[in-house]
Each structure stands twice: as structure tokens, then as C-alpha cells.
């Protein structure tokens, strides 16, 4: 099951936009934790401009699973 979706943005600047809605969790602490974890994983990848949208269940995903899912999504869709 995918916990994230990725959309690439045509932009000259390299930036990552992470969207975590209140449907995921009403608590800002949990939403911000998801954002921090996603940023930490994507910091190692080459510069890219993309929008990452978290889906329900993203708050329960473990570290290695999060890393492998995000890297596979970004690498496969970058083409």
C-alpha cells in the first residue's frame, strides 16, 4: 500500500513541497513529524522540484519502509 503520492513541478528552483492534511491526523505534532521524516529521506536524493502528498496510514510507517517507498516513487516518476 502506498502512503505517499508524488507530483513533479516544472520549476527552475529545486524545492520539495510536502502536504499532510488533517485527514491524516488532527494533531500538528504528528503532521510535522511526517514532514520532517520525509525531508530527511529526500535530503540524500539529487535536487528535484516535487510535491509529495501524504495519504492515510503515513503516520504509522516505519523508517526503512518510508525510505524505500519514497525513493522508489521519486526515482520511478522522475523520468
C-alpha positions in Angstrom: 0.0 0.0 0.0 1.4 3.4 -1.0 1.4 6.0 1.7 2.5 8.9 -0.5 1.9 10.3 -4.0 4.5 12.4 -5.9 3.9 15.1 -8.5 6.7 16.8 -10.2 6.7 20.6 -10.6 8.4 22.3 -13.5 10.4 24.9 -11.8 13.9 26.3 -12.1 14.4 26.2 -8.4 14.8 22.9 -6.6 12.3 22.6 -3.9 10.2 20.0 -2.2 6.7 20.7 -1.1 5.2 18.3 1.5 1.5 18.3 2.1 0.0 16.4 5.1 -3.7 17.1 5.6 -5.8 17.0 8.8 -7.3 13.8 7.5 -4.0 12.1 8.4 -4.1 13.4 12.0 -5.7 16.3 13.8 -2.5 16.8 15.8 0.0 19.2 14.3 2.8 17.3 16.1 2.1 14.2 14.1 1.8 16.1 10.8 5.0 17.9 11.4 6.8 14.7 12.3 5.8 13.1 9.0 7.1 16.2 7.1 10.4 16.1 9.0 10.9 12.4 8.2 10.1 12.9 4.5 12.5 15.8 4.3 15.3 13.7 5.9 14.8 10.9 3.4 14.8 13.2 0.4 17.8 15.2 1.5 20.1 12.5 0.1 18.5 12.5 -3.4 19.5 14.7 -6.3 17.9 18.1 -6.4 14.3 17.9 -7.7 11.2 20.0 -7.6 8.2 18.0 -6.5 5.0 17.9 -4.4 4.7 15.0 -2.0 1.2 14.3 -0.6 0.8 12.0 2.4 -2.0 9.5 2.4 -3.8 7.9 5.4 -1.5 5.5 7.2 1.6 7.6 6.6 1.8 8.3 10.4 2.3 4.5 11.1 5.0 3.7 8.5 8.5 2.7 9.9 11.8 4.3 8.9 13.2 1.8 6.3 9.8 1.3 4.7 9.3 5.1 4.4 12.8 5.5 2.9 12.3 2.7 0.3 8.8 3.8 -0.7 9.8 7.5 -1.2 13.0 6.7 -3.1 11.2 4.3 -5.4 8.4 6.8 -6.1 10.8 9.7 -6.8 13.2 7.6 -8.9 10.5 5.9 -10.9 8.5 9.0 -11.6 11.5 11.3 -12.3 11.8 10.0 -15.9 
